[in-house]
Protein backbone atom coordinates (compact mmCIF):
# COMPACT_ATOMS: atom_id res chain seq x y z
CA UNK A 1 0.00 0.00 0.00
CA UNK A 2 1.07 3.65 0.19
CA UNK A 3 3.55 4.98 2.74
CA UNK A 4 3.92 8.63 1.71
CA UNK A 5 1.10 10.67 0.17
CA UNK A 6 1.25 14.24 -1.12
CA UNK A 7 -1.91 16.33 -1.54
CA UNK A 8 -2.31 19.89 -2.73
CA UNK A 9 -4.75 22.36 -1.24
CA UNK A 10 -5.56 26.00 -1.81
CA UNK A 11 -8.44 26.01 0.65
CA UNK A 12 -11.12 25.88 -2.04
CA UNK A 13 -14.16 23.64 -1.82
CA UNK A 14 -12.82 21.40 -4.60
CA UNK A 15 -9.40 21.12 -2.93
CA UNK A 16 -11.16 20.03 0.26
CA UNK A 17 -12.67 17.10 -1.67
CA UNK A 18 -9.18 15.95 -2.73
CA UNK A 19 -7.88 16.48 0.82
CA UNK A 20 -10.68 14.32 2.23
CA UNK A 21 -9.78 11.50 -0.19
CA UNK A 22 -6.08 11.79 0.68
CA UNK A 23 -6.84 11.65 4.42
CA UNK A 24 -9.01 8.55 3.88
CA UNK A 25 -6.26 6.77 1.93
CA UNK A 26 -3.58 7.77 4.45
CA UNK A 27 -5.75 6.57 7.32
CA UNK A 28 -6.42 3.20 5.68
CA UNK A 29 -2.82 2.59 4.66
CA UNK A 30 -1.00 4.16 7.62
CA UNK A 31 0.78 6.54 5.24
CA UNK A 32 2.31 9.86 6.20
CA UNK A 33 0.42 12.74 4.57
CA UNK A 34 2.23 15.75 3.12
CA UNK A 35 -0.11 18.70 2.56
CA UNK A 36 1.15 21.30 0.11
CA UNK A 37 -0.19 24.84 -0.30
CA UNK A 38 1.99 26.77 -2.73
CA UNK A 39 1.90 30.54 -2.95
CA UNK A 40 3.37 33.37 -4.99
CA UNK A 41 4.83 36.14 -2.87
CA UNK A 42 3.38 39.60 -3.49
CA UNK A 43 5.36 42.73 -2.71
CA UNK A 44 3.97 45.08 -0.12
CA UNK A 45 5.32 48.49 0.85
CA UNK A 46 6.54 48.80 4.41
CA UNK A 47 5.97 52.32 5.75
CA UNK A 48 9.05 54.10 7.00
CA UNK A 49 11.38 51.67 5.31
CA UNK A 50 14.30 52.46 3.05
CA UNK A 51 13.54 53.62 -0.51
CA UNK A 52 13.47 51.42 -3.60
CA UNK A 53 14.01 47.65 -3.43
CA UNK A 54 14.62 47.51 0.31
CA UNK A 55 11.24 49.15 0.94
CA UNK A 56 9.31 46.14 -0.28
CA UNK A 57 8.88 43.01 1.76
CA UNK A 58 7.01 39.93 0.67
CA UNK A 59 3.89 39.31 2.71
CA UNK A 60 0.25 38.37 2.50
CA UNK A 61 0.21 35.35 0.20
CA UNK A 62 1.96 33.08 2.67
CA UNK A 63 -0.71 33.93 5.25
CA UNK A 64 -3.38 32.18 3.14
CA UNK A 65 -1.14 29.14 2.69
CA UNK A 66 -0.54 28.99 6.45
CA UNK A 67 -4.28 29.16 7.12
CA UNK A 68 -5.02 26.38 4.61
CA UNK A 69 -2.32 24.18 6.12
CA UNK A 70 -3.56 24.71 9.69
CA UNK A 71 -7.08 23.61 8.71
CA UNK A 72 -5.67 20.53 6.95
CA UNK A 73 -3.57 19.68 10.02
CA UNK A 74 -6.68 19.74 12.19
CA UNK A 75 -8.65 17.54 9.83
CA UNK A 76 -5.87 14.95 9.57
CA UNK A 77 -5.34 14.94 13.34
CA UNK A 78 -9.02 14.09 13.78
CA UNK A 79 -8.34 10.91 11.76
CA UNK A 80 -5.04 10.08 13.53
CA UNK A 81 -3.05 10.61 10.35
CA UNK A 82 0.59 11.67 10.59
CA UNK A 83 0.89 14.91 8.66
CA UNK A 84 3.57 17.31 7.53
CA UNK A 85 2.86 20.70 5.99
CA UNK A 86 4.69 22.41 3.14
CA UNK A 87 4.27 25.95 1.78
CA UNK A 88 6.63 26.27 -1.20
CA UNK A 89 6.86 29.56 -3.09
CA UNK A 90 5.93 29.47 -6.75
CA UNK A 91 3.91 27.36 -9.13
CA UNK A 92 1.58 24.87 -7.37
CA UNK A 93 2.34 21.99 -9.75
CA UNK A 94 6.09 22.45 -9.31
CA UNK A 95 5.63 22.64 -5.54
CA UNK A 96 3.66 19.38 -5.45
CA UNK A 97 6.24 17.61 -7.61
CA UNK A 98 9.16 18.89 -5.52
CA UNK A 99 7.56 17.84 -2.22
CA UNK A 100 6.70 14.44 -3.72
CA UNK A 101 10.30 13.92 -4.73
CA UNK A 102 11.74 15.14 -1.42
CA UNK A 103 9.35 13.00 0.65
CA UNK A 104 9.78 9.91 -1.56
CA UNK A 105 6.01 9.91 -2.12
CA UNK A 106 4.35 6.96 -3.75
CA UNK A 107 1.07 8.84 -4.37
CA UNK A 108 0.01 12.38 -5.23
CA UNK A 109 -3.68 13.22 -4.74
CA UNK A 110 -5.05 16.24 -6.59
CA UNK A 111 -8.43 17.61 -7.60
CA UNK A 112 -9.62 17.61 -11.20
CA UNK A 113 -10.08 21.39 -11.52
CA UNK A 114 -8.74 22.52 -14.88
CA UNK A 115 -9.03 19.12 -16.56
CA UNK A 116 -11.83 20.31 -18.86
CA UNK A 117 -12.07 23.10 -21.40
CA UNK A 118 -9.29 25.48 -22.43
CA UNK A 119 -7.26 25.09 -19.23
CA UNK A 120 -6.73 21.43 -20.13
CA UNK A 121 -4.75 22.53 -23.17
CA UNK A 122 -2.95 25.47 -21.60
CA UNK A 123 -1.48 23.75 -18.54
CA UNK A 124 -3.75 22.90 -15.65
CA UNK A 125 -2.13 21.83 -12.40
CA UNK A 126 -3.51 18.24 -12.54
CA UNK A 127 -2.40 17.90 -16.14
CA UNK A 128 1.15 19.05 -15.38
CA UNK A 129 1.44 16.89 -12.26
CA UNK A 130 0.10 13.78 -14.00
CA UNK A 131 2.60 14.15 -16.85
CA UNK A 132 5.67 14.96 -14.73
CA UNK A 133 5.20 12.78 -11.64
CA UNK A 134 7.48 9.84 -10.84
CA UNK A 135 4.81 8.21 -8.66
CA UNK A 136 1.12 7.31 -8.82
CA UNK A 137 -1.28 10.21 -9.24
CA UNK A 138 -4.93 10.08 -8.17
CA UNK A 139 -7.01 12.80 -9.82
CA UNK A 140 -10.13 13.10 -7.70
CA UNK A 141 -13.29 14.18 -9.50
CA UNK A 142 -14.24 17.53 -7.99
CA UNK A 143 -16.80 18.59 -10.61
CA UNK A 144 -19.90 20.12 -9.15
CA UNK A 145 -23.16 19.97 -11.10
C-alpha positions as CSV (number, residue, x, y, z in Angstrom):
1,X,0.0,0.0,0.0
2,X,1.1,3.6,0.2
3,X,3.6,5.0,2.7
4,X,3.9,8.6,1.7
5,X,1.1,10.7,0.2
6,X,1.2,14.2,-1.1
7,X,-1.9,16.3,-1.5
8,X,-2.3,19.9,-2.7
9,X,-4.8,22.4,-1.2
10,X,-5.6,26.0,-1.8
11,X,-8.4,26.0,0.7
12,X,-11.1,25.9,-2.0
13,X,-14.2,23.6,-1.8
14,X,-12.8,21.4,-4.6
15,X,-9.4,21.1,-2.9
16,X,-11.2,20.0,0.3
17,X,-12.7,17.1,-1.7
18,X,-9.2,16.0,-2.7
19,X,-7.9,16.5,0.8
20,X,-10.7,14.3,2.2
21,X,-9.8,11.5,-0.2
22,X,-6.1,11.8,0.7
23,X,-6.8,11.7,4.4
24,X,-9.0,8.6,3.9
25,X,-6.3,6.8,1.9
26,X,-3.6,7.8,4.5
27,X,-5.8,6.6,7.3
28,X,-6.4,3.2,5.7
29,X,-2.8,2.6,4.7
30,X,-1.0,4.2,7.6
31,X,0.8,6.5,5.2
32,X,2.3,9.9,6.2
33,X,0.4,12.7,4.6
34,X,2.2,15.7,3.1
35,X,-0.1,18.7,2.6
36,X,1.2,21.3,0.1
37,X,-0.2,24.8,-0.3
38,X,2.0,26.8,-2.7
39,X,1.9,30.5,-3.0
40,X,3.4,33.4,-5.0
41,X,4.8,36.1,-2.9
42,X,3.4,39.6,-3.5
43,X,5.4,42.7,-2.7
44,X,4.0,45.1,-0.1
45,X,5.3,48.5,0.8
46,X,6.5,48.8,4.4
47,X,6.0,52.3,5.7
48,X,9.0,54.1,7.0
49,X,11.4,51.7,5.3
50,X,14.3,52.5,3.0
51,X,13.5,53.6,-0.5
52,X,13.5,51.4,-3.6
53,X,14.0,47.6,-3.4
54,X,14.6,47.5,0.3
55,X,11.2,49.1,0.9
56,X,9.3,46.1,-0.3
57,X,8.9,43.0,1.8
58,X,7.0,39.9,0.7
59,X,3.9,39.3,2.7
60,X,0.2,38.4,2.5
61,X,0.2,35.4,0.2
62,X,2.0,33.1,2.7
63,X,-0.7,33.9,5.2
64,X,-3.4,32.2,3.1
65,X,-1.1,29.1,2.7
66,X,-0.5,29.0,6.4
67,X,-4.3,29.2,7.1
68,X,-5.0,26.4,4.6
69,X,-2.3,24.2,6.1
70,X,-3.6,24.7,9.7
71,X,-7.1,23.6,8.7
72,X,-5.7,20.5,6.9
73,X,-3.6,19.7,10.0
74,X,-6.7,19.7,12.2
75,X,-8.7,17.5,9.8
76,X,-5.9,15.0,9.6
77,X,-5.3,14.9,13.3
78,X,-9.0,14.1,13.8
79,X,-8.3,10.9,11.8
80,X,-5.0,10.1,13.5
81,X,-3.0,10.6,10.3
82,X,0.6,11.7,10.6
83,X,0.9,14.9,8.7
84,X,3.6,17.3,7.5
85,X,2.9,20.7,6.0
86,X,4.7,22.4,3.1
87,X,4.3,26.0,1.8
88,X,6.6,26.3,-1.2
89,X,6.9,29.6,-3.1
90,X,5.9,29.5,-6.8
91,X,3.9,27.4,-9.1
92,X,1.6,24.9,-7.4
93,X,2.3,22.0,-9.7
94,X,6.1,22.4,-9.3
95,X,5.6,22.6,-5.5
96,X,3.7,19.4,-5.5
97,X,6.2,17.6,-7.6
98,X,9.2,18.9,-5.5
99,X,7.6,17.8,-2.2
100,X,6.7,14.4,-3.7
101,X,10.3,13.9,-4.7
102,X,11.7,15.1,-1.4
103,X,9.4,13.0,0.6
104,X,9.8,9.9,-1.6
105,X,6.0,9.9,-2.1
106,X,4.3,7.0,-3.8
107,X,1.1,8.8,-4.4
108,X,0.0,12.4,-5.2
109,X,-3.7,13.2,-4.7
110,X,-5.0,16.2,-6.6
111,X,-8.4,17.6,-7.6
112,X,-9.6,17.6,-11.2
113,X,-10.1,21.4,-11.5
114,X,-8.7,22.5,-14.9
115,X,-9.0,19.1,-16.6
116,X,-11.8,20.3,-18.9
117,X,-12.1,23.1,-21.4
118,X,-9.3,25.5,-22.4
119,X,-7.3,25.1,-19.2
120,X,-6.7,21.4,-20.1
121,X,-4.8,22.5,-23.2
122,X,-2.9,25.5,-21.6
123,X,-1.5,23.7,-18.5
124,X,-3.7,22.9,-15.7
125,X,-2.1,21.8,-12.4
126,X,-3.5,18.2,-12.5
127,X,-2.4,17.9,-16.1
128,X,1.2,19.1,-15.4
129,X,1.4,16.9,-12.3
130,X,0.1,13.8,-14.0
131,X,2.6,14.1,-16.8
132,X,5.7,15.0,-14.7
133,X,5.2,12.8,-11.6
134,X,7.5,9.8,-10.8
135,X,4.8,8.2,-8.7
136,X,1.1,7.3,-8.8
137,X,-1.3,10.2,-9.2
138,X,-4.9,10.1,-8.2
139,X,-7.0,12.8,-9.8
140,X,-10.1,13.1,-7.7
141,X,-13.3,14.2,-9.5
142,X,-14.2,17.5,-8.0
143,X,-16.8,18.6,-10.6
144,X,-19.9,20.1,-9.2
145,X,-23.2,20.0,-11.1
